């Protein structure tokens, strides 16, 4: 959920172009006239001046895509399960074998399959109901409510538009192959060397040729003019075949999540998955982990907000929308294994098992665990648009242990991409050009509420470490009350967290 510059098939969107005025690495940890960060370094300096406050070890559960377990900047920060060894046995009898640093809820027990792509929840729901309603209409269905839900998911999943685009691609396919066949009849034309530029300069022998060229005009102008004609034909052929395969797969291909023995409708069945924490696509989780407790080795400016935090890695969010069952299982694992803060840089707009996740959040509340979630990057008002997890109990009240974070820019204003809401977004934190750890011991600047949430999680971990008597609800209340409110009306009443002010408040907090 870094800022999406391309559709949400990609959770990680690194800021590829930085303007000349881009803030320096590490800006988000400080506060100046021009850079309004969270003052986390100042908070640590303040705590160092008060030796009566001794830091307790705090475990932060990171429910995300996994991490690069070889990263020199993260390895020292990993939580180590004290009673577990990598020996193929469940040494601590917690139901998870070899869970030395956390757990992967997206893989088979034998480790032969680890899910890396999940698609959107709307597509999964459409796919689930498609066999039942593919030939139905509203006048003949036995369950009109479910059918309406199916139609809604079909629309939100973009299936209708995808079918239209597939038909358009098929029309282009006919045009390409008409022209290609006609070129084969021209003795003075070599298709092997013909470029797009050369194709565009050819005279039009008849109206059918002209019509085909008109169909392909957009492709011609968007293509590299030095590209060979045969390559462009093949590109369209491959694209059409992929589209047809995907459409056929709606009914024929099972949801890959079913390969994992997780009993998706049973919240009590939580002991599935494997211990593999690093897979393809773990860049998102790596960046989140770095923002919380990166060690800054070789790149001090990229150190996390609270490097003393111990990171429990919980892989439960593949590329796409997370599954409710996996999130609920990961929350309960984190709680049962000692996490006092949980970071969830994830979220979605459809949640078929929302109650299952909310019950897990309630369980975390009963064990005094603070959950921090990213608000999302679609610039929507989540006071009026459903956004999940909703973190609402059975009485309709928001959980006191759940904090939702929007993104702010270097001037402390709500970022242009961030979701907002006077009621359902609690605080803001820097979310633009934040340099953090990437796989392969690399660093990169990233944008998004996904990076704002772990900044808050790092500060929360700091407060829980130095003020262990404060409850999760107290930490949430302090972070909200001490936030700096930007001069920006109409979008949000939330403010940017201030770690130093939060520490001062914690020192004098009356429970």
C-alpha angles and dihedrals in degrees: 000000000000108000108300113232089165128034121296094270084094121060093186122064112167116201100252099184124047120191122227090259095052112140117253122260111280094023091130092070096059140056125221137147090276105026116054106193129153100270092233094149089051089051091054091049090051091051091049089059091058106059092178086078108077119187119244118207109263124196118213116200112214112202102193146100097308129262143256097265091194094060111126088209095055107032094078089052098051118117110244116212098229097210099040130091130186095249106113093261134103094242097174094042093231093132097258123099118223094352092160097151102011138298144283114225092180101070143071119261092249092051095236092122131037118176114232101164125046108164123217122314090237091057092047091051092047090049092049093054099035097092089053099046107024092109099027131108131196094260096059108038123110094212109044093176093056091044091052088051089051091051090049092051090047090055096043092046089058093234095140092052090044091055090049091050090048090054090049090050089050089052089052088048090060091048093049093051094045090055092042091053092047091050089054089061093055109091094196094054123083110201090193092068102024111122129202089253090053091047092053091051095053116109116249109244097193146353094269090057090047092050092051091049090049090054090054097040095109091050091050094052095044094048127089101263091220091057115111119253093234091056092055091048091051091047091057092044091053092046093052093048091050091051092050090048091052093049091049088048093060089082105017103045115073120225103271088221087072089066086071112079095230105126092228096208096047114083091186092063100081103139102094136104130051143263097263107123100167119066138140109299097030093129093101094055091042091056092047092050091049092053090055104040112353108153097222093230107171090354110055094178089063094057114128125256092254112016092181092069116108112229121221107195117215115180107206107126120075124184102298129023119344121241115248093226093056093048092049091048092048092051091052092046091052092049095046093049099051110271114149095183126039122195118205112182090179140086142150144194100238123051118173092183100037092141091059091057093043090052088054090050089050089052089052089050090053089055094045096249120152117221120201120193134188113243097221136252107254099094091240130147101243090192086076102023118066112246125178144263083040092192091210122142126223090273092055095254123132115246115257091220095057123089123183119204131207126193128257132195128232090277092055095253126132108275115248092241099043124110112236142188136166091225107025102040109065106184143355130232133180111288107164128088094350110168112220144154120291130188117284094037090289131136131215140171113249137184132210146077086276088075094039093059096056090048087059091043090055092052091046090051089052092052093046091049096052098033104037094164091066115096126227090257090052092053091049091049093049094049091051096044095048096045118120109240115221123226093251122118131197101027107063143345091210123110139209112272117250111206095191092051089046091054092050090050092048091052090060100029117139112209 
